[in-house]
Amino acid sequence: MDSNTAIAALAALAQSTRLETFRLLVRHEPDGIPAGELARLLDVPQNTMSAHLATLSRAGLVSSERQGRSIIYRADLQGLRNLTLFLLKDCCGGSAELCAPLIAELTPCCAPEVKLS
């Protein structure tokens, strides 16, 4: 990811409705949410939600798929990964011990479930 792409992604998230939309989509991975349902859940007019989704899409943070008459939106987790890695790439100037608490805090939220037999 380059600086311009990161700036576009951060700018897209720097608005409350878009940030809440993205967070809601992340919570509903991998199923996604239809555009109309997003608008209803966030109490936003559908045309306004459409504009917000277009901004997030151009920033590489959401993807969409037509299913019949609905458009299902999903968080683009690869876009989130790229942005996060861009921000942390040179974490603490190579002093890994300074970034260890941040990485430790991120790890439990995303650890795969262990299935017991």
C-alpha positions in Angstrom: 0.0 0.0 0.0 1.3 3.5 -0.8 0.7 6.7 1.1 -2.0 8.0 -1.2 -4.1 4.8 -0.9 -3.7 4.8 2.9 -4.8 8.5 3.0 -7.9 7.6 0.9 -8.8 4.8 3.3 -8.2 6.9 6.4 -10.2 9.8 4.9 -13.1 7.4 4.1 -13.1 6.3 7.7 -12.9 9.8 9.1 -16.6 10.3 8.9 -18.9 8.9 11.6 -21.5 7.1 9.4 -18.8 5.5 7.2 -16.8 4.4 10.3 -19.9 2.9 11.8 -20.9 1.3 8.5 -17.4 -0.3 8.2 -17.4 -1.5 11.8 -20.9 -3.0 11.3 -19.8 -4.8 8.1 -16.7 -6.2 9.9 -19.0 -7.6 12.6 -21.1 -9.3 10.0 -18.3 -11.0 8.1 -18.4 -13.2 6.0 -22.2 -12.9 5.3 -22.3 -9.2 4.7 -25.4 -7.0 4.8 -27.8 -5.8 2.1 -27.5 -2.0 1.4 -31.1 -1.3 2.4 -30.6 -3.1 5.7 -27.4 -1.1 6.4 -29.4 2.1 5.9 -32.1 0.9 8.2 -29.7 -0.3 10.9 -27.9 3.0 10.9 -31.0 5.1 10.4 -29.6 6.8 7.3 -31.5 7.6 4.1 -30.8 5.0 1.4 -29.4 7.5 -1.1 -27.0 8.8 1.6 -25.9 5.3 2.5 -25.3 4.6 -1.1 -22.9 7.6 -1.3 -21.1 6.4 1.9 -20.8 2.9 0.5 -19.3 4.3 -2.7 -16.7 6.2 -0.8 -15.7 3.1 1.2 -15.6 1.0 -1.9 -13.3 3.5 -3.7 -11.1 3.4 -0.7 -10.8 -0.4 -0.9 -12.6 -1.0 2.4 -15.8 -2.6 1.2 -16.9 -4.9 -1.6 -20.3 -5.6 -3.1 -22.1 -8.4 -4.8 -25.4 -8.5 -6.4 -27.7 -11.3 -5.2 -31.0 -11.1 -7.0 -32.5 -7.7 -6.4 -30.2 -6.9 -3.5 -26.6 -5.7 -3.3 -24.8 -7.3 -0.4 -21.9 -5.3 1.1 -19.0 -6.8 2.9 -15.9 -5.4 4.7 -12.9 -5.9 2.5 -10.7 -7.5 5.1 -7.7 -7.6 2.8 -8.0 -3.8 2.5 -8.2 -3.5 6.3 -5.1 -5.8 6.6 -3.2 -3.7 4.0 -4.0 -0.5 5.9 -3.1 -1.9 9.3 0.2 -3.3 7.9 1.0 0.0 6.3 0.4 1.8 9.6 2.5 -0.7 11.6 5.1 -1.6 9.0 7.9 0.3 10.7 6.4 0.1 14.1 8.5 1.8 16.7 11.5 2.2 14.5 12.4 -1.5 14.6 12.2 -1.7 18.4 9.8 -4.7 18.5 9.5 -4.6 22.3 7.7 -1.2 22.0 5.1 -2.7 19.6 4.7 -6.0 21.4 1.8 -4.7 23.7 -0.1 -3.5 20.6 0.3 -6.8 18.8 -0.6 -8.8 21.9 -3.8 -6.7 22.2 -4.8 -7.4 18.6 -4.1 -11.1 18.7 -6.8 -12.3 21.1 -9.6 -10.6 19.2 -8.8 -12.6 16.1 -7.5 -15.9 17.4 -9.1 -18.9 15.7 -11.4 -21.0 17.8 -10.0 -24.3 19.0 -12.4 -27.2 18.5 -12.1 -29.9 21.1 -12.8 -33.4 19.9 
